[in-house]
Amino acid sequence: MKALRVTEKAADIDALQLPAHDAPRPVLAAGQCLVEVHSAGVNPSDVKATLGAMPHAVWPRTPGRDFAGVVVDGPSDMVGKEVWGSGGELGIRRDGTHAGYLVLDAKSLRVKPANVTLLEAGAIGVPFITAYEGLRRAGLPKEGEVVLVLGGNGKVGQATAQIATARGARVFGVERTAQPYRGHASSEVTMLDASAGSIADAVLDATGGKGADIVYNTVGSPYFAEANRAMGIGARQIFISTFDRAVPFDIFSFYRGQHTYVGIDTLALDSLAGALILDELAPLFDSGALRPFEVFPHGVFSLDKATDAYRAVLAGAPDRIVLTPSTR
């Protein structure tokens, strides 16, 4: 089989080289499955790990967290099934999905929804798992609640908007410039231009002074102050990333507003935890309430072109980037 193999961190993106190496077919232990990987999304965390930004990453290793493929060996009731998954340990603390084959415990695998292709299924993992886990921890949005998504056209932002609108919430998305919402949603997503004025004022005006019930802050510190001002009484704010670690924090406004802050690190969720979240999401994909990201031909790369794929992700590619490891 072919597999990416990272032996040491790259000095920078220009120095990054990811040749596909020949690797032996993995040997299974009891209760494990061998998955032929047909599709594996490339996430920012995959790229950052190869650049040494994940201090707990083990070297050498095969990167990659998301996957979809076909079980070709293992328990007889699993062989031949089309499966999908994602894990925070994959590609970080153990070999991951950017390879022709992946070994996982059968309990960490799930059959993918029938109306989602293998190519699409491999691009769902990290963004949707991150979005759902944040909303679950904060309290899933109820019908009529207001959800403000900072970074609304990012992949986690789009997944958040999908989940929130599917549950009947009213969603506002924020980007640095004026742009339409780029993803699927069950109802309208109102996009706000952060360069045009106060985000908080726009949300408060649109909600009659009530503010947001949930703020999903995918960006962190740049929007911290405005996000806090946009929060209604009893609101919850979710964080998954930041630029600056230290931000001004008004404790008085925090407790008077009865606010809750939720931090999410999906690197702490292993493949089994990811599978349990996919159990919650699968019925929504089955019903069409959620839709996979569209994977365009220009975003599909063979393992031999993995360096180009990684560089596209680090450069901020707006579309999902996917490797097809089993392509011969």
C-alpha positions in Angstrom: 0.0 0.0 0.0 0.9 3.7 -0.3 1.1 5.9 2.8 2.3 9.3 3.8 5.0 9.2 6.4 6.1 12.2 8.4 9.5 11.6 10.2 10.1 15.1 11.5 8.4 18.4 11.5 8.8 20.7 8.5 10.5 24.1 9.1 7.7 25.8 7.3 5.1 25.2 4.6 7.7 25.8 1.8 9.9 23.1 3.2 7.0 20.6 3.6 7.4 17.5 1.4 5.0 14.5 1.7 6.1 11.8 -0.7 3.9 8.7 -0.7 5.9 5.7 0.5 5.4 2.0 0.0 4.2 0.5 3.3 3.4 -3.1 4.3 -0.2 -4.1 4.6 -1.1 -3.8 8.3 -1.6 -6.9 10.5 -4.8 -7.1 12.5 -5.4 -8.0 16.1 -8.6 -9.5 17.4 -11.6 -7.2 17.0 -9.9 -5.0 14.5 -10.9 -4.1 11.0 -8.8 -3.2 8.0 -10.3 -0.3 6.0 -9.3 0.4 2.5 -9.4 4.2 2.6 -11.2 5.8 -0.4 -11.5 9.3 0.9 -9.7 11.2 3.7 -10.3 14.9 4.3 -7.3 17.2 4.9 -7.9 19.4 8.0 -5.9 22.4 9.2 -4.9 20.3 12.2 -3.4 17.7 9.9 -1.2 20.4 8.3 -0.3 22.1 11.6 0.7 18.7 13.1 3.3 18.2 10.2 4.6 21.7 11.0 5.2 20.8 14.7 2.3 22.8 16.1 0.9 19.8 18.0 3.4 19.2 20.8 1.8 15.9 21.7 2.2 14.5 18.2 4.2 11.3 17.9 7.0 11.0 15.3 7.2 9.3 12.9 3.6 8.7 11.8 1.1 8.8 9.0 -1.1 11.9 9.3 -4.9 12.3 8.8 -8.0 12.2 11.0 -11.0 11.8 8.7 -11.8 8.8 6.5 -14.3 6.8 4.5 -13.7 3.5 2.9 -14.5 -0.2 2.7 -13.8 -2.9 5.3 -11.7 -5.5 3.5 -10.6 -7.7 6.5 -11.8 -8.3 10.1 -15.0 -9.6 11.7 -17.1 -11.3 9.1 -20.1 -9.1 9.8 -18.1 -6.0 8.9 -16.3 -7.1 5.7 -17.6 -5.3 2.6 -19.3 -2.5 4.5 -18.8 1.2 3.6 -17.7 3.0 6.7 -16.8 6.5 7.9 -15.2 8.0 10.9 -12.8 10.4 12.5 -10.6 10.5 15.6 -8.4 13.0 17.5 -5.8 10.4 18.0 -5.5 9.5 14.3 -2.5 11.1 12.7 -1.4 12.7 16.0 -0.8 10.0 18.6 -0.9 7.0 16.1 -0.8 6.4 12.4 -3.8 8.1 10.7 -5.9 8.0 7.5 -3.7 9.4 4.8 -2.7 5.9 3.7 -4.2 3.2 1.5 -5.3 1.2 4.6 -6.3 2.0 8.2 -6.6 -0.3 11.1 -9.3 0.5 13.7 -11.3 -1.4 16.3 -14.6 -2.5 14.9 -16.4 -0.7 17.7 -15.0 2.6 16.4 -16.4 2.2 12.8 -19.8 3.1 11.6 -21.6 2.4 8.3 -21.9 5.6 6.4 -25.4 7.0 5.4 -26.5 5.5 2.1 -27.2 8.9 0.5 -23.6 10.2 1.2 -20.9 9.0 -1.2 -17.6 7.7 0.0 -15.9 10.8 -1.4 -18.2 13.1 0.6 -18.2 10.9 3.7 -14.4 11.3 4.1 -14.8 15.1 4.2 -17.4 15.3 6.9 -15.6 14.2 10.1 -13.7 17.0 11.9 -16.0 20.0 10.9 -19.3 18.3 11.8 -18.0 16.5 14.9 -16.5 19.8 16.2 -19.7 21.7 15.4 -22.0 19.1 17.1 -19.8 18.6 20.1 -19.7 22.3 20.8 -23.5 22.6 20.4 -24.1 19.5 22.5 -21.9 20.8 25.3 -23.5 24.2 25.2 -27.0 22.8 25.0 -28.3 22.0 21.5 -30.2 25.0 20.0 -34.0 25.0 20.4 -36.5 26.1 17.8 -36.6 29.9 17.7 -33.2 30.4 19.5 -30.7 32.8 18.0 -27.3 31.3 17.0 -24.4 33.6 16.0 -21.6 31.9 14.1 -18.3 33.7 13.9 -16.5 32.4 10.9 -19.8 31.4 9.3 -18.3 30.3 6.0 -15.6 28.2 7.5 -16.2 24.5 7.5 -17.0 24.3 11.2 -19.1 27.4 10.8 -21.1 25.9 7.9 -21.6 22.6 9.8 -22.8 24.6 12.8 -25.3 26.6 10.7 -26.6 23.3 9.2 -27.2 21.7 12.6 -28.7 24.9 14.1 -31.1 25.6 11.2 -32.1 21.9 11.1 -33.2 22.3 14.8 -35.2 25.4 14.0 -32.8 28.1 15.2 -32.3 31.5 13.6 -28.7 31.8 12.5 -26.5 34.8 11.9 -23.1 34.2 10.3 -20.1 36.6 10.4 -17.2 37.0 8.0 -14.5 39.7 7.8 -16.0 41.0 4.5 -19.4 41.1 2.8 -20.2 37.7 1.4 -23.1 35.4 1.0 -23.5 32.2 3.0 -21.7 29.4 1.1 -23.2 26.3 2.6 -26.4 24.3 2.9 -29.0 25.3 5.6 -32.6 24.4 6.4 -33.5 28.1 6.5 -31.9 31.5 5.7 -28.6 32.3 7.3 -28.2 36.1 7.7 -24.6 37.0 6.9 -23.0 40.0 8.7 -19.9 41.9 7.4 -17.5 42.5 10.3 -15.8 45.4 8.4 -19.1 47.3 8.1 -19.7 48.0 11.8 -20.5 46.5 15.1 -21.5 42.8 15.0 -23.1 43.0 18.4 -25.2 46.1 17.4 -26.4 44.3 14.3 -27.5 41.2 16.2 -29.1 43.2 19.0 -31.0 45.4 16.5 -32.2 42.3 14.5 -33.4 40.5 17.7 -35.1 43.5 19.3 -32.4 43.8 21.9 -32.5 40.2 23.0 -29.2 39.1 21.5 -27.8 35.7 20.7 -28.6 32.5 22.7 -25.6 30.7 21.4 -22.4 32.2 20.0 -20.2 29.7 18.2 -16.8 31.5 18.0 -14.6 29.6 15.6 -12.1 32.4 15.4 -11.5 33.3 19.1 -9.8 36.5 20.2 -10.5 38.8 17.2 -14.2 38.6 17.8 -14.1 38.1 21.6 -15.4 41.5 22.7 -18.1 41.8 20.1 -19.2 38.3 20.8 -19.6 39.0 24.5 -21.7 42.1 23.7 -23.9 40.1 21.4 -24.8 37.5 24.0 -28.3 37.6 25.6 -29.1 36.8 29.2 -28.2 33.1 29.8 -26.3 32.8 26.5 -23.5 30.3 25.8 -20.3 30.9 23.9 -18.3 28.1 22.3 -14.6 28.4 21.6 -12.5 26.1 19.3 -9.6 28.3 18.3 -7.9 31.6 19.0 -5.1 33.9 17.8 -4.3 35.5 21.1 -4.4 33.5 24.4 -5.0 36.5 26.6 -8.1 38.7 26.2 -9.8 41.3 28.4 -12.5 39.7 30.4 -15.3 41.6 32.2 -16.2 39.3 35.1 -19.1 41.6 36.2 -20.8 41.4 32.7 -20.1 37.6 32.7 -22.0 36.8 35.9 -24.7 39.5 35.5 -25.4 38.1 32.0 -25.5 34.5 33.4 -23.2 33.5 30.6 -21.5 30.1 30.0 -18.3 29.6 28.1 -17.5 26.2 26.5 -14.1 25.1 25.3 -13.9 22.3 22.7 -10.8 20.4 21.7 -11.7 17.5 19.3 -8.1 16.2 19.5 -9.2 14.9 22.9 -12.0 12.9 21.2 -10.8 9.5 20.0 -12.3 7.4 17.2 -14.9 5.8 19.4 -16.0 9.2 20.7 -16.2 10.4 17.0 -18.3 7.3 16.1 -20.8 8.1 18.9 -21.2 11.6 17.5 -21.7 10.3 14.0 -24.4 8.1 15.5 -26.3 11.3 16.3 -25.6 13.0 13.0 -26.3 10.0 10.7 -30.1 10.2 10.9 -29.9 13.9 9.9 -27.8 13.0 6.8 -30.2 10.1 6.1 -33.2 12.5 6.1 -31.5 15.2 4.1 -31.6 17.7 7.0 -27.9 17.8 6.9 -25.9 17.6 3.7 -22.2 16.8 3.1 -19.8 19.4 1.8 -19.6 19.4 -1.9 -16.3 18.0 -3.0 -15.2 19.6 -6.3 -12.7 17.9 -8.7 -10.1 20.7 -8.0 -10.2 19.7 -4.3 -9.4 16.0 -4.9 -5.8 14.8 -4.7 -4.0 11.5 -4.9 -1.4 10.6 -2.3 1.3 11.5 -4.7 -0.1 15.1 -4.8 -0.5 15.3 -1.0 2.0 18.2 -0.6 -0.2 20.3 -2.9 -3.3 19.4 -0.9 -1.7 20.3 2.4 -0.5 23.6 1.0 -3.9 24.4 -0.3 -5.5 23.9 3.1 -2.9 26.1 4.9 -3.5 28.8 2.3 -7.1 28.8 3.3 -8.8 26.9 0.5 -12.5 27.7 0.7 -13.6 24.3 -0.5 -13.0 20.9 1.2 -9.7 19.3 0.3 -9.7 15.5 0.1 -7.1 12.8 -0.5 -8.1 9.5 -2.3 -5.5 7.1 -0.9 -6.8 3.9 -2.5 -6.6 5.4 -6.0 -4.3 3.2 -8.0 
